[in-house]
Amino acid sequence: MGHYEKLERMYLSSPTSQDYDADIDITEGEATVTVPVQEKQFHAAGGVHGSVYFKLLDDAAFFAVNSLIEDVFVLTTNFNVHLTRPVSEGEIRAEGRVVNENPRQLIGEAVAYDDDGNQIARGSGTFAKSNSELRPEIGYE
């Protein structure tokens, strides 16, 4: 099994991804995360809470970055989110990609869309290599 498939398995095996019914597709320098909108994600006004947008954007950018790093887990060191449109039904798809790579940090961006292809949020962040090896104990298998 290749690096991308191992990252996908690691993501899907995490409790938080299971809680969101998340799905992921990883290729070189890119990742797409998809989740169904669920009522348990709503804030008091009936829309998806911003924390869900953050999670999807960070996950998509994070795994796009980690697709380029085959030995260790990366860490999000900073992430900024811009919420552009509310959503309360359907599915959310976040598409992440690496926009800059250097030895000390990587920069990833992600854009989230609703079922109609409308942009609902965007984010960008910096990521750094950690000392944690990618290994079966963390689901990388």
Protein Blocks (a to p, Z undefined) as FASTA:
>chain_A
ZZklmmmmmmmmpmklmmnopacdddehiacddddddfklpcfkopacfklmmmmmmmmm
mmmmmmmpckbccddfbdcdddfbdcfehjdddddddfbdcfkbccdddddddfkopafb
dcdddddddfbdcdfknopZZ
